[in-house]
Amino acid sequence: MNQQEQATELLFLLRRCGHRLHGKRGGKVSQQRVLRILTKYGEQTQHQLQERMCVQQGSLSELVKKLETRGLVTRTRAPQDRRQVLIRLTDAGRAESEEHHQQFLERNEALFAPLTQEEQELLGQMLTRLLQAWEEQDEKARTQESEQEACH
């Protein structure tokens, strides 16, 4: 197999892995993400949570509403500024967050179980090297585009 064919095969394999990994995420990912953030950082204003998640206000409101309906979070007005809404985990929300996180860790471990610890470390190093090179290429391309636009 020549170098071009090898590169094509590697890309094909990475895409297949990506599709498999995407399908293994499981459940209500955005809702679980809200629960994990609240578990890690504690009570948050709706604005703080929106910034941490990088989502639109309406999207977050819908997520929080669903979690509140399920009894996993509560929303209250901040005593110091009634315009702000504070979002807090309930005991049920904390329990679900911890259970989901444990399942997440177990799924991750199972995904890479076919590889030895050394192979997993090597794969991590190789993927990191690839990502760094790709990011450098992207940055170089952005710089060249900026320089070209500045000349015109």
FIBABA-295938 format. One line per 4 residues: number of its first residue (from 1); their letters; for each residue y, x negated, z negated of N, C-alpha, C, O. Coordinates in pm, whole numbers, plus 50000, padded with zeros to 5 digits. Layout:
BEGIN
NUM	A	Y:X:Z:Y:X:Z:Y:X:Z:Y:X:Z ~ ...
END
This chain:
BEGIN
1	MNQQ	49883:49914:50000:50000:50000:50000:50124:49909:50000:50135:49817:49919 ~ 50217:49937:50092:50338:49854:50096:50436:49900:49989:50413:49998:49919 ~ 50547:49826:49976:50642:49852:49869:50706:49991:49881:50725:50058:49780 ~ 50738:50035:50004:50798:50168:50022:50699:50278:49983:50737:50376:49919
5	EQAT	50574:50262:50023:50471:50360:49988:50450:50363:49836:50432:50470:49777 ~ 50451:50246:49774:50435:50238:49627:50550:50308:49556:50528:50381:49459 ~ 50673:50285:49603:50791:50349:49542:50782:50501:49558:50814:50575:49465 ~ 50738:50547:49674:50723:50691:49698:50618:50750:49604:50638:50857:49547
9	ELLF	50507:50680:49588:50400:50726:49499:50448:50730:49354:50417:50826:49282 ~ 50523:50629:49311:50576:50628:49173:50671:50746:49150:50665:50812:49046 ~ 50757:50771:49246:50850:50883:49234:50774:51016:49225:50808:51102:49144 ~ 50672:51030:49309:50590:51150:49308:50524:51167:49170:50524:51277:49116
13	LLRR	50471:51060:49114:50406:51067:48983:50507:51100:48872:50477:51178:48782 ~ 50626:51040:48879:50729:51071:48780:50770:51218:48786:50790:51282:48683 ~ 50782:51271:48907:50817:51413:48922:50708:51502:48864:50738:51600:48795 ~ 50583:51470:48892:50473:51549:48836:50474:51543:48684:50453:51645:48617
17	CGHR	50499:51424:48629:50509:51411:48483:50624:51495:48430:50610:51564:48328 ~ 50737:51491:48497:50853:51569:48456:50824:51717:48454:50863:51788:48360 ~ 50756:51766:48555:50721:51908:48560:50627:51944:48445:50643:52049:48382 ~ 50531:51858:48419:50437:51884:48308:50509:51884:48175:50485:51971:48091
21	LHGK	50599:51787:48156:50672:51779:48030:50764:51899:48012:50775:51952:47901 ~ 50828:51942:48118:50918:52057:48110:50840:52181:48066:50890:52261:47987 ~ 50721:52196:48116:50639:52311:48081:50586:52306:47939:50543:52409:47887 ~ 50587:52190:47875:50533:52174:47740:50637:52195:47630:50605:52186:47512
25	RGGK	50762:52223:47669:50868:52236:47569:50843:52354:47477:50860:52343:47355 ~ 50801:52463:47533:50759:52576:47453:50870:52655:47387:50964:52599:47331 ~ 50857:52785:47395:50940:52875:47318:51086:52881:47357:51126:52849:47468 ~ 51161:52924:47261:51304:52947:47278:51378:52819:47244:51424:52800:47131
29	VSQQ	51388:52731:47342:51439:52596:47320:51581:52596:47264:51609:52524:47168 ~ 51670:52675:47320:51809:52676:47274:51819:52728:47131:51896:52675:47051 ~ 51742:52830:47099:51743:52883:46963:51690:52778:46865:51745:52760:46756 ~ 51583:52709:46905:51528:52605:46819:51627:52491:46799:51632:52430:46693
33	RVLR	51704:52464:46903:51804:52357:46895:51912:52393:46793:51957:52307:46716 ~ 51955:52519:46791:52052:52564:46692:51995:52544:46552:52063:52492:46463 ~ 51870:52584:46532:51807:52570:46401:51798:52423:46359:51822:52390:46243 ~ 51762:52333:46455:51752:52190:46422:51887:52132:46383:51896:52053:46290
37	ILTK	51991:52172:46455:52125:52120:46424:52167:52167:46284:52220:52088:46206 ~ 52142:52293:46254:52178:52344:46121:52093:52279:46012:52141:52257:45901 ~ 51968:52248:46043:51882:52178:45947:51937:52039:45921:51942:51994:45806 ~ 51977:51971:46027:52024:51833:46014:52162:51823:45950:52184:51739:45862
41	YGEQ	52256:51908:45994:52396:51894:45952:52441:51997:45849:52550:51984:45793 ~ 52360:52097:45823:52400:52201:45730:52492:52302:45796:52506:52306:45918 ~ 52554:52383:45713:52644:52488:45759:52746:52432:45858:52802:52324:45838 ~ 52769:52508:45966:52861:52466:46071:52952:52583:46107:52912:52699:46100
45	TQHQ	53075:52550:46147:53157:52655:46207:53100:52680:46346:53029:52596:46401 ~ 53132:52794:46400:53083:52824:46534:53137:52721:46633:53067:52681:46726 ~ 53259:52677:46613:53320:52576:46701:53248:52442:46690:53223:52377:46791 ~ 53213:52399:46567:53139:52273:46550:53004:52280:46620:52963:52186:46688
49	LQER	52937:52390:46602:52805:52408:46663:52816:52409:46815:52733:52350:46884 ~ 52919:52474:46866:52942:52478:47011:52962:52337:47065:52908:52303:47170 ~ 53039:52254:46996:53064:52117:47040:52937:52033:47034:52910:51955:47125 ~ 52859:52049:46928:52734:51971:46916:52635:52007:47027:52561:51921:47074
53	MCVQ	52635:52133:47068:52539:52178:47168:52592:52166:47311:52515:52175:47406 ~ 52723:52146:47325:52785:52138:47458:52756:52264:47540:52709:52257:47654 ~ 52783:52380:47480:52763:52506:47549:52892:52588:47543:52981:52559:47464 ~ 52899:52690:47627:53013:52780:47628:53010:52870:47504:52903:52896:47449
57	QGSL	53126:52916:47463:53138:53001:47344:53051:53126:47356:52983:53164:47261 ~ 53054:53190:47472:52976:53312:47492:52826:53288:47481:52753:53370:47426 ~ 52781:53176:47534:52638:53142:47527:52596:53121:47383:52490:53168:47340 ~ 52679:53048:47308:52646:53024:47168:52648:53153:47088:52561:53176:47004
61	SELV	52746:53238:47114:52753:53366:47042:52626:53447:47063:52574:53508:46969 ~ 52576:53446:47186:52453:53519:47216:52333:53458:47143:52250:53530:47088 ~ 52325:53326:47140:52216:53258:47068:52220:53293:46919:52118:53329:46860 ~ 52338:53280:46861:52353:53306:46718:52321:53451:46686:52259:53480:46584
65	KKLE	52362:53542:46772:52333:53684:46753:52181:53708:46749:52132:53782:46664 ~ 52109:53644:46842:51963:53659:46845:51900:53602:46718:51808:53662:46662 ~ 51948:53487:46674:51894:53426:46552:51926:53509:46429:51845:53521:46337 ~ 52045:53566:46428:52085:53652:46316:51997:53777:46312:51954:53820:46205
69	TRGL	51971:53835:46428:51885:53954:46438:51745:53924:46385:51681:54009:46324 ~ 51699:53802:46410:51566:53760:46363:51568:53719:46215:51463:53689:46159 ~ 51686:53719:46153:51696:53684:46011:51689:53535:45984:51657:53493:45873 ~ 51720:53454:46085:51709:53309:46071:51841:53241:46036:51841:53130:45982
73	VTRT	51953:53305:46067:52085:53253:46030:52171:53368:45980:52143:53485:46004 ~ 52277:53331:45909:52379:53428:45870:52513:53379:45921:52537:53259:45935 ~ 52599:53476:45949:52737:53445:45988:52830:53504:45883:52818:53621:45845 ~ 52924:53421:45838:53024:53468:45743:53159:53409:45781:53167:53308:45851
77	RAPQ	53263:53473:45734:53399:53422:45757:53424:53308:45658:53384:53316:45542 ~ 53491:53204:45705:53525:53091:45619:53631:53136:45519:53731:53195:45558 ~ 53611:53109:45391:53709:53153:45291:53846:53088:45310:53949:53152:45286 ~ 53849:52962:45353:53977:52892:45370:54049:52931:45498:54171:52914:45508
81	DRRQ	53976:52983:45597:54037:53025:45724:53953:53139:45779:53850:53116:45843 ~ 53996:53261:45756:53918:53379:45793:53895:53391:45943:53811:53470:45986 ~ 53967:53313:46024:53945:53317:46169:53817:53244:46207:53759:53271:46312 ~ 53772:53152:46122:53652:53074:46151:53527:53145:46102:53526:53208:45997
85	VLIR	53421:53132:46181:53291:53188:46144:53200:53073:46105:53185:52976:46180 ~ 53139:53084:45987:53044:52984:45939:52902:53031:45968:52869:53147:45944 ~ 52820:52943:46019:52681:52976:46051:52594:52894:45957:52609:52772:45945 ~ 52501:52962:45892:52418:52899:45791:52273:52943:45811:52246:53058:45847
89	LTDA	52180:52851:45788:52038:52885:45793:51999:52973:45675:52050:52955:45564 ~ 51910:53066:45699:51847:53138:45589:51721:53059:45551:51685:52964:45619 ~ 51656:53099:45444:51531:53033:45406:51428:53047:45518:51353:52954:45548 ~ 51425:53166:45580:51332:53188:45692:51366:53098:45810:51277:53046:45877
93	GRAE	51496:53078:45835:51539:52989:45943:51501:52846:45917:51458:52774:46008 ~ 51516:52803:45792:51479:52666:45755:51328:52646:45772:51283:52544:45823 ~ 51251:52744:45729:51105:52735:45740:51063:52730:45887:50976:52651:45924 ~ 51124:52815:45970:51088:52815:46112:51127:52683:46178:51053:52630:46260
97	SEEH	51243:52631:46141:51289:52505:46198:51192:52392:46164:51155:52313:46251 ~ 51150:52386:46038:51057:52280:45997:50921:52296:46063:50859:52198:46105 ~ 50874:52420:46072:50745:52445:46137:50750:52406:46285:50660:52341:46336 ~ 50857:52447:46353:50872:52415:46494:50883:52264:46514:50826:52210:46609
101	HQQF	50955:52197:46426:50972:52052:46439:50837:51981:46422:50808:51885:46493 ~ 50756:52027:46327:50624:51968:46308:50537:51990:46431:50466:51899:46474 ~ 50541:52110:46489:50466:52137:46612:50515:52048:46726:50435:51998:46805 ~ 50646:52029:46734:50707:51942:46835:50652:51799:46822:50615:51738:46922
105	LERN	50648:51748:46700:50596:51612:46678:50449:51601:46716:50406:51502:46775 ~ 50373:51703:46681:50230:51704:46714:50207:51712:46864:50119:51644:46917 ~ 50287:51795:46934:50275:51803:47081:50309:51670:47145:50241:51625:47237 ~ 50416:51606:47096:50454:51475:47151:50342:51374:47133:50310:51300:47226
109	EALF	50285:51371:47015:50176:51278:46988:50057:51304:47082:49998:51211:47135 ~ 50024:51431:47102:49912:51468:47188:49939:51431:47334:49848:51390:47407 ~ 50066:51446:47377:50100:51414:47515:50069:51268:47549:50026:51237:47660 ~ 50092:51180:47453:50076:51037:47480:49947:50979:47420:49927:50858:47423
113	APLT	49861:51064:47367:49735:51020:47308:49645:50942:47404:49572:50854:47359 ~ 49647:50971:47536:49562:50893:47626:49601:50745:47635:49523:50662:47683 ~ 49720:50711:47588:49766:50572:47593:49754:50509:47455:49773:50575:47353 ~ 49721:50380:47453:49720:50308:47327:49864:50291:47279:49959:50315:47355
117	QEEQ	49880:50249:47155:50013:50225:47100:50086:50119:47184:50205:50134:47212 ~ 50016:50014:47224:50075:49908:47305:50119:49961:47441:50226:49927:47491 ~ 50034:50045:47502:50069:50103:47632:50190:50195:47621:50275:50197:47710 ~ 50198:50271:47512:50314:50357:47490:50442:50274:47477:50546:50310:47532
121	ELLG	50433:50163:47404:50549:50075:47388:50590:50016:47523:50709:50010:47555 ~ 50492:49973:47601:50521:49916:47732:50582:50020:47825:50678:49991:47896 ~ 50528:50140:47823:50584:50249:47905:50728:50275:47864:50815:50292:47950 ~ 50754:50280:47734:50891:50300:47686:50985:50191:47734:51098:50219:47774
125	QMLT	50940:50068:47730:51022:49956:47777:51049:49965:47926:51161:49941:47971 ~ 50947:50000:48003:50964:50010:48148:51057:50125:48186:51143:50110:48272 ~ 51040:50239:48121:51127:50353:48150:51272:50323:48110:51366:50361:48181 ~ 51289:50256:47998:51424:50218:47954:51488:50125:48056:51606:50141:48089
129	RLLQ	51412:50029:48105:51463:49936:48206:51503:50009:48334:51607:49980:48393 ~ 51420:50103:48377:51452:50183:48495:51581:50262:48475:51670:50260:48560 ~ 51591:50332:48362:51708:50414:48336:51835:50329:48330:51939:50369:48382 ~ 51827:50213:48266:51944:50125:48259:51987:50080:48398:52106:50079:48429
133	AWEE	51891:50044:48482:51923:50000:48618:51984:50114:48698:52082:50094:48770 ~ 51928:50234:48685:51982:50348:48758:52123:50382:48711:52210:50414:48792 ~ 52146:50375:48580:52279:50403:48527:52380:50298:48574:52494:50332:48605 ~ 52339:50173:48580:52426:50067:48632:52459:50091:48779:52573:50071:48821
137	QDEK	52360:50133:48857:52382:50164:48998:52481:50280:49011:52571:50276:49096 ~ 52464:50382:48929:52556:50497:48932:52698:50453:48898:52793:50495:48963 ~ 52712:50370:48795:52844:50323:48754:52908:50239:48864:53028:50251:48891 ~ 52829:50155:48927:52879:50072:49037:52926:50161:49153:53031:50135:49212
141	ARTQ	52850:50264:49185:52887:50356:49293:53016:50431:49258:53102:50448:49344 ~ 53029:50475:49131:53152:50544:49089:53272:50452:49099:53380:50494:49143 ~ 53255:50327:49060:53364:50230:49067:53406:50207:49212:53525:50203:49242 ~ 53309:50193:49301:53339:50173:49442:53410:50293:49501:53503:50278:49581
145	ESEQ	53368:50414:49463:53433:50535:49512:53578:50542:49464:53667:50579:49540 ~ 53600:50506:49338:53736:50507:49282:53825:50406:49356:53941:50435:49386 ~ 53769:50289:49384:53846:50187:49454:53879:50231:49595:53989:50207:49644 ~ 53785:50296:49662:53809:50345:49797:53914:50454:49798:53999:50458:49887
149	EACH	53909:50544:49700:54009:50652:49692:54147:50595:49664:54246:50648:49714 ~ 54154:50490:49585:54282:50428:49550:54347:50361:49674:54469:50351:49684 ~ 54263:50317:49765:54313:50249:49887:54363:50350:49990:54436:50312:50081 ~ 54326:50475:49978:54365:50574:50081:54469:50667:50036:54511:50755:50112
END
